[in-house]
Every structure is written in C-alpha cells, then in structure tokens.
Amino acid sequence: MKILLHICCAPCVIHPLRELVEEEDNSITGFFYNPNIHPFTEWENRHRAVADYAGKEGFEVIYGGYDPERFFSGLGSAFEAPGRCRICWKMRLAETARLAGEKGFDAFTTTLLVSPYQDRGAILEIGARLEAESGVKFIGKDYSGGFRQAQQYARECGMYRQKYCGCIFSEKERFAKERRR
C-alpha cells in the first residue's frame, strides 16, 4: 500500500515508520507539514531533524513550507485548547489527505497518533471525516506503544526533541506550568 505519513517531528516518526515499514508491501512517503510551529527557528530545527532522520533511514519526505499565517487565520479566535488543537489537527490532516489524493496514495496517517499528549479520539474522528471527503483511506493505527522507546532512541542519537507541541500558545502554556512549579 502506498501511504502518505504526516510527520509532526522526527522523534514522533520513529515508531510509526518502523511499524508501517514492517507491514508487507507498504511504501511510505513522509509529509512534513506544520504551519502551527512557531517561531521560525523552532520550525527550522524540526525540519532539519526530520530531514536528517529521513536521510539516515532512506525514506522520502515531502516538505511543506513555513506558513504560520495559514495557522493563525485558520484559528480565528480559538486560542484555547482543545478548540485550537482540533483546528490545527484538521488543518494538517486535511492538507495530508488532499496531497495523498492528488499524488495517488492509497492511504494517509499521522505521527500525531504516537503521542500520549494528543487527543487520539479527536484525531481519529477528523481522519475518518477526511477519509469520507477525500476518498483516501485514513489509517488510524495506535502507535503509542512505541512512544517511550522512540523518545529514548531520539535522546541517545542526539536528535532534536522539542519541549512543546509547536504553536506559540502551547509554548506559553509550557512556561506557565514551569512558573507554577
């Protein structure tokens, strides 16, 4: 099966890629598309880490550009989680589904399904809706079982590991939690 794998960051691609490649007859292409990541230096660090890992593992990745304007205009005034998160997931997965259909992929999925910090139910709901709209199969596999091991591997390899989901609001929340401690 020809699968387009949305990638949020390099550490999160490790386990889903391994699982998808292990399945017989899968051909995986990554898609790094994350208009939510802010500031540009953070986006650049994640982009570079994905490119390095893809080169090491020998898989192709399509790279979307840095486009925070699309993220902010898509949010409107939905600055609070979980509303802004749902909008963000849908934005990234809709672009993945669109590209998958345009390029003739059989299916699409996302590394967002590896993280215990994301709302898996909401992502599955969005994926199912996009499958119905696009006609491209959404793979809603639970990759979370390999999250800790992949994070450990990333740490051991010196891979760039971010400290927040990517948007400026999540970064603000991270610092607010640290201040309260």
Stockholm file with secondary structure:
# STOCKHOLM 1.0

chainA/1-181         MKILLHICCAPCVIHPLRELVEEEDNSITGFFYNPNIHPFTEWENRHRAVADYAGKEGFEVIYGGYDPERFFSGLGSAFEAPGRCRICWKMRLAETARLAGEKGFDAFTTTLLVSPYQDRGAILEIGARLEAESGVKFIGKDYSGGFRQAQQYARECGMYRQKYCGCIFSEKERFAKERRR
#=GR chainA/1-181 SS CEEEEEESCHHHHHHHHHHHHHSTTCEEEEEECCTTCCSHHHHHHHHHHHHHHHHHHTCCEEECCCCHHHHHHHHTTCCSTTHHHHHHHHHHHHHHHHHHHHTTCSEEEEGGGGCTTSCHHHHHHHHHHHHHHHCSEECCCCCGGGHHHHHHHHHHHTCCCCSSCSSHHHHHHHHHHHHHC
#=GC SS_cons         CEEEEEESCHHHHHHHHHHHHHSTTCEEEEEECCTTCCSHHHHHHHHHHHHHHHHHHTCCEEECCCCHHHHHHHHTTCCSTTHHHHHHHHHHHHHHHHHHHHTTCSEEEEGGGGCTTSCHHHHHHHHHHHHHHHCSEECCCCCGGGHHHHHHHHHHHTCCCCSSCSSHHHHHHHHHHHHHC
//
